[in-house]
Amino acid sequence: MNDPPTALVGFHVVLYVILRDNCCDMQNLRILIVAFMIVLATSTLSSCKGKPEPEHRYQLKGKVVEIDRKDKLVTISHEDIPGYMVGMTMPFKLKDERLLNDMEEGDRIQATLVIAGLRSWLEDVVVTRETPDPSDLSKSSTWTEPKPGEEVPNFKLVNQAGKHISFRDYQGNTVMVTFIYTRCPLPEYCPLMTDNFSQILAALKSEPEKYTKTHFLSITLDPEYDSPAILGEYAAAHSADLDRWGFATGSKDEIKKVATYFGLQYWTENDQVIHSLRTAIIGADGRLLKLYRGNEWKPDEILKELQKTPTLGVGG
């Protein structure tokens, strides 16, 4: 058995003196409480100091979904990790952060997941890059993104009411575009994009002129499931003002064209759509103003950008 810490011995001495002298008044009681708190803190520190948390190791396999070089995180859609957790999509830190510079979305990854108390990281990382299927641009390991000022193509889709729409329908309005799917289980992905759009629209209502000249479009990445009727239910569940906020689907090829144009990668695995995130602001003249990667952007950032955007006296 280990010897008791010195602070604990000291606490017992204080307690003995107080009880011996039968002087446990309020002042001495306070002394007793303070002594106890010191003992507790010191004992905790003593027990932790010099004793690193035990490390547990698990084998991880999956695909890279998103790379956040700013916060030094890689989001991976991983298979079941035997003895630890079921397959899901989540961010990880790397022991060797330099590897982030060599990764691309869509890469296959194998690594050792190390869990040490409340800390975790990946080590022994092996990354392989699949040869892209030329018929499936959504899984290509190389892609391009539009640059600000570039004219956005007139993509044609179908909205939540079953009506055929095109990007050109919104000319004269500033257009916010993001990508979702209604069954998305990850709160920091599609639900966050939808919540952000809700917040932006709510804030714009105080500026009627800006509100009526801004249109929002959420495009599904799961067109086989997200029919116009499903998107209509999703819109109603989020109290969307359908005059200002549309939800769109289309054929697999149409969705692929739009997503690929904005640099978004996605694929289907086990009834889940594994995807990165893109949100775009398109000017009233149909040209790209700004493209956001990932989910780090905040509604306030978008509102500031929208304040800068000029409106045209066309459409409504």
N, C-alpha and C positions, 0 to 999 in steps of 0.2 A: 504493500500500500504506500502511496506517495505521502511525503510529509505535508502537513497543512501549510498554506501560504502564511508568510509573516503577518500580513494584514489581518488574516483571520484570527491568528493568535492574539493580536492587539485588540481586536474587537471583543474577544472573550475576556480579556483583562478589564476593559472598560465596563463590560456588563457585570463582572464579579464585584468591582469596586462599588458600583451603584447599588447593587443588591445588598452587599455587605453592610453599607452605611445606611441602608433603608431610606435613601434620599431620592427616590424616583419621582421628583417633582417635574413640572413642565420643562424647566431649563435642561435638567439632566436627560429627560426623555428626548429632547431635541438632539442633545449630544449623541444619544444612543442611535437615533435614526440616521444622523449624518454619518456616524461611524459605520453603520450597516451599509449605507450607500457606497461609501469608500471601499469597504470590503468587497461588495458585489462587483464594482467596476474593476478593482485591482485584480480580483480573482479571475474575472473573465479575461482580462488582458493577459494575465499570467498564463492561463490555460491555452490561449491562442498563440502567444508569442513563440516563435521558433518552431511551431508545429503546422506545417502546410496542410491544407485540406487534402484528403486522399483523392487521387485522380482515378476516374473510371473511364474506360475507353470502349468505343463502339464503332463498328464499321458503317460508313454512310455511303450511299450511292444515289445519284440523282442528276438533275439538269439545272443549269444556271438559268434563272429567270430574270434577274436584275442585278446590276453591279452599281453600288453606291460608293464611288471612290472618295467622295467628300467625307462620309462618315465611316469609311473603311469596312463596309459590309457587303456580303454577297447573299442574295436571296436564292434559295435552292428549293426546287420541287423534288423532295427525296422519297425514296421507297421506305417501307417499314424498316425500322431499326430494331432488330431482334433484341429483346430484353430491355428495351428502353421506351420506344414510342412508335405509334403508327405513322404511316406516310402522310406528309403534309407539305405545305410550302411555307418557309420561314427564313428569316435572315440569320447569318452566322458571321462571326469574326474569324479571321485567319491568323494563325501564329506567324506566318510569313506574309505580311501585307503586300509585299512587292508582287505577289502572284496576281493581285487584282489588275495590274497593268497588262497582263497577258491573257486575261479572260474575256470572253464575249458571251452575250446572251445566246442560249441554245447549246452551249458546251456541255458535254457529259463529264461528270465529276465523280471521283472516288476519293475518300478521305477517312481519316480517323477522327471521330468526334470525341473530344476530351471534356469531361464534366468534373469540375473541382469546386465543390460547394456551390456558390452562386455564380461562378464564372464558367464559361465554356468557350471553346475555340476549335478550329479544324487544323489538323497537322497531317503530314505525309500525304499531301494533296497531289492527285494525278488528274490532269485535265486532258480530255480528248475532244477533238472537233470532228463532227460528222461531215461527210461530204454532202453538200446540199442537194436535195432532189430538185432539179430544175423545174419540175411541174408544181412544186409546193414552195412558193416564195416565203410563206409565213414561217418556215423553219430554216431559212437560209442563214448561214453563219455570218454573212456579210450583207449589209443593207445600206441604203442611203437615206438621208432625211432631207426634207425640203429646207431651204434657207429663207430667212425673212425677206420679204419682197417678192418671193416667187408666187406666181399665179397658181392657185389650187385648182386641180381638175374638177370638171363638173360631174362628180360622182352621182350615180342614181341609185336610190334606195326606196324602201317602203316604210311608212311611218306606222305608229300604233293604231291608227284608224284604218289601215289597209290602203292608204292613198300613196300613189307613186310621187316621190319627191326628188329633187336634185339640188345640189349645192347652189346652183345659180338662182334657185327660187328665193334665196335669202340675200341676194345682192341688194345693197343699200342698208343692210343691217350688219353690225358687228356680230360675228358668229363664234360661239364657244363650242368646241367639239371635244368629247372625251369618249372612252371605250369602257364598256361594262359587260357583264352578263348577269341575268337575274338570279341564277342559282349560286353565285359566287359566295363561298363560305368565309372568306377572309375579310375581317372588318377594315383592315388597312388598305384594301384594294378597292373593288367596285363600290361597296357601301360608302367608303370614304369619299370617292369621287362624286357619288350621288348626293351625299350630305353637303359637300363643298358647293356643288351647284345650287342646292336649296338655299344655303346661306347667302350666296352671291345674289341670287334672285331676290331674296327677302330684303337685302340691303339696297338693291337698285330701285325697289318700289318707292323709295322716298325721293327718287329723281325720275319722275314720269317720262321726261323727254329721253333720257338714257335708257330707261326700262323698255320703252316701246320701240327702240332702235337696236336692241340687243336680243339675239336669238341663241338658244342653247340646244345642243343636239347630242344625245347619248346614243352611241352605236353599239349594238350587241356584237360580241365575239362568238356567240353561240346560236347562229341562225336556225339550226335544226330544231332547237327547243323553243327559242324566244320568238314565237309567232307574234303578229300584230296584237292578237288578243292578250297574250301573256304580257307583252310590253305595256298594254293599256292598263292591266291590273297592277303592274309594277308602278306605273305613273300615278295611279290613283292612291296606292299605298303610301306614296311620298308626297301626296297633295300637290302634284305638279300642275302649274298653270300651262295648259297645253297650247295656249296662244303664243307663249314665249319659250316653251321647253318641249322639244319633240324627242321621241324615242324611235330609233330606226333599226330595221333589219333588212335582209335581202338574201340573195343567193350566196352560197359559200364563196363563189368566185368574186362576187361584188364586194363582199365584206373583206376578202383577202386583199383586193386592190386598194381599198381605203386604208386598211391597217398597215399594209406594207409601205404605202406612200408616206405615212407619218412615222415610219421607222419602228413600228410595233411588231414584236414577234409573239406568236401564240401557237399552241397545238393542244390537242385533246388527249388526255390520259385518264383512264378509270372514271369516266363521266365527269371529269373536271376539265376546265379550260385553263391551261397553264399559260400565263401571259405576262408581258411587261406592261407598262403604263405610259400613255401619251395623252397630253391635253394641249389643244391648240387654240390660239386666238386668230381668227381670220377677219381681216378688215372689211369695211363696207364695199370696197372695190374688188373683193374676191382674192386678195393677196394675203399671204401668211404674214402675220405680225409677230407672233411669238409661239415657240413650241416648248412645252415643259415635259421633261422626262421624270418618271417615277411619281412618288406621292408626297414629296417634301413641300410642294407649293401650298400656300395658304390662301384662303378666300380674300384676305386683305391685299395680298400681292396682285391678284387678278383685278380687284376693284380699282387699285391704283393704275393698272395698265388700261383698264376700260375708260378711266377719266381722261387718258391721253388720246384715245382713239377718236378721230374725226368721224362724223356721220354724214351720209349723203342724203339728199332730199328725195330718195327713191324708196318705194316699198314701205311696208309697215310690219 
